[in-house]
Amino acid sequence: MNIYPLTSQRGLRMSATFPSCYSKQDLQLTLMIVRQFTSRGVTSHLCARFKETQNRPVMARPSSDLAAFREVFSKAKHVAILTGAGVSAESGVPTFRGEGGFWRKWQAQDLATPGAFSQNPSRVWEFYHYRREVMLTKSPNSAHVAIAECEARLQKQGRRVTVITQNIDELHRRAGSTNILEMHGSLFNTRCMSCGHVGVNHKSPICAALEGKGAPDPNTSDAQIPPHDLPRCEQGGCSGLLRPNVVWFGETLDSDILTRVEEELDLCDLCLVVGTSSIVYPAAMFAPQVAARGIPVAEFNMEETPATMRFRFHFQGPCGTTLPPALARHNNEP
């Protein structure tokens, strides 16, 4: 195991532990995000809980008893559902991670940075234009639908479901979920580099100059679109350069969103972890913190994760197969 010391701006000391099999690149990216997270004061006590969670002994092997989970689910009043790339991968959404996770000759961490956008906004916009256009061809899968239907059904019973997602594809919203916290933003939101205005934008293409651009083939040359032809702000004649309103590597997560996430996790009496690797921080610390309070946590994933042994339930397999029967109407529901 590799143990890394971390210190926040308020002097809070904590450590993060990662399996020795993690690649050097994975460690660097994860530690960068953790250190950025610990630099914010709004969630300092959440970071303290993370330290407590790391020192807590591992629980017995989690159960895969669906009937037992369903009994817990039938009594839950406030359900928090944490989702990651795995749930969208089943809709055919590219993850741009691991071997083969390239757009042209670059990986996402080469393009999804403020520095990359500053140096070559045309290339970065080609990448995001490609991702937007791909997403317009994809549809929510049965896992997205099961979550949305569960939210709507439980809301009528005075119960609450909150989706806390790391995904930027809006598939939860398209499936019908309404109570969503998008930790990393959305592909279909833009932010003006001049006036700061954030707006929803589902145009296809987002601007004329990007039409037909963004092909992922490694032999494709950059379009080299002049900045004045890239997406521009339309607020009150601003005309500032727009960027995707997503959280890039090297940027901190929105403190307001994190505060709301923290509030939801404090209130929940059942937590689901769906399609996430549990290695990207700060999201990876959320479910273990909930479990450490004695709240039931159920993991739905294709494989076990570093956090699996801390949870009460683990259901292995495609989320689109395992999640719908877990969230279906229970006999105890009115």
PyMOL commands that set and color helices and strands:
alter all, ss='L'
color gray80, all
select helices_A, chain A and resi 24-38+41-55+66-75+85-89+108-111+114-119+121-135+142-155+171-175+208-210+227-229+255-267+283-292+308-310+319-327
alter helices_A, ss='H'
color red, helices_A
select strands_A, chain A and resi 2-7+13-18+78-83+160-165+180-182+185-192+198-200+242-246+270-274+297-301+313-316
alter strands_A, ss='S'
color yellow, strands_A
deselect
rebuild
show_as cartoon
